[in-house]
Amino acid sequence: MKLFRRKSSGRNVPEIAAAMRSPCGDTALPNVMEQAEKELYDRLRAAVPIIDAAIMKIIRLTGGFKVICSDENVQDALDNFLDNVPVGLTGRSVNCFVDNFLDSLITYGSAIGEIVPDNENSTITGLWNGDISRIKISPGSDPFDRRYSFRQADGSLRTISHPERILYAALTGGHSVLRGLPSLSSILLRIYQCIGQNFDRAGNVRYAVTYRPQSDPGDVIYSRERAQQIAEQWADGMNSAKYGQVKDFIAVGDVDIKVIGADNKMFDTNIPVRQILEQLIAKLSIPPFLLGLSWSSTERMSSQQADILTSELEYYRRMLTPVICDIGNSFLCSIGSEASCRVEWDNINLQDESVLAESRLKNAQAREIELRLDAAL
């Protein structure tokens, strides 16, 4: 079934691509992500909650969109398809597909999906988010065509027979946003582990009970028996505390009771932890206040951070727009329409509404003054 995309005629091979040809005839392409690397990023998100929270924030802040068809007569059919198209086993709507697609794009550096057709009815059955670690990409007949191979359970590769149904996108260089964070995260996890161990020692208090026999010959002779009695009574009192019973400990003689490690001070980990978190957040391009970090920040700084985040979200939108258009155009082709579609994203609003309204008012006033001056001249 030849729907979804219209193939162009033959193209000239660029000289750069021709120079990159290997003796075997294949163009050098970056290696596909291995399964071990994918598991590393998955475990990194599970081990460091702030990384997972930052990625989920980016996905939600990217915002919604509307697909506009050039033919108004099929706009309702397009909207109904995008709102109800099945995605995988449990999802529904193109928004669900885009969220999963963007999650893979940020976490692994690339994402892949598939448009699943119904060959009998010439319609689209649904959308599927693929596992990028099981896909190998190689050049097709010319440098602008891609061939996709799927790594099966036995390790063999099977070429996908309909590459026109594949939806693929990659970040700049095809590298994950999390690249470089495992080393920093390992240091952070070691610090947290040490903090937990120190609190186990401080919270689960251990005592040192010391009995010193006096110079009396009776104390010296029966010191072993008295030390054993003290140990038994102390153990009985500590066990009773587990069940809510309070028992006093009474001893005769020179008995000294100290808390083990009470003289040691806890290390201040605020500075090293913050330094590592600053590196993580700088990599993820998320303002700290969006993650609940109450670092010292002025109102002006928060506004600038919001503007920087807006540019980051616009970058992800540019990556997703062709994928969404491919889905919409594929549906239009499946119903026999020659129309095309475009994507209109919702406005990214990270600022206060009153500030935005005041800014629009000042721009309007400035424009009015300029028109008056032009008219006076």
Buried (B, 14 or more C-beta within 10 A) or exposed (E): EEBBBEEEEEEEBEEEBEEBBEEEEEBEEEEBBEEEBBEBBEEBBEBBEBBBBBBBBBBEBBBEBEBBBEBEEBBEBBBEBBEEBBBBEEBBBBBBBBBBBBBBBBBBBBBBBBBBBEEEEEEBEBBBBBBBBBBBBBBEEBBEEBBBBBBEEEEEEEEBEEBBBBBBBBBEEBBBBBBEBBEBBEBBBEBBEEBEEBEEBEEEEEEEBEBEBEEEEEBEEEBEEBBEBBEEBBEEBEEEEEEEEEEEEEBEEEBEEEEEEEEEEEEEBEEEBEEBBEBBBEBBBBBBBBBEBEEEBEEEEBBEBBEEBBEBBEEBBEBBBEBBBBBBBBBBBBBEBEBBBBBEBEEBEBBEEEEEEEEEEEEEEEEEEEEEEEEEE
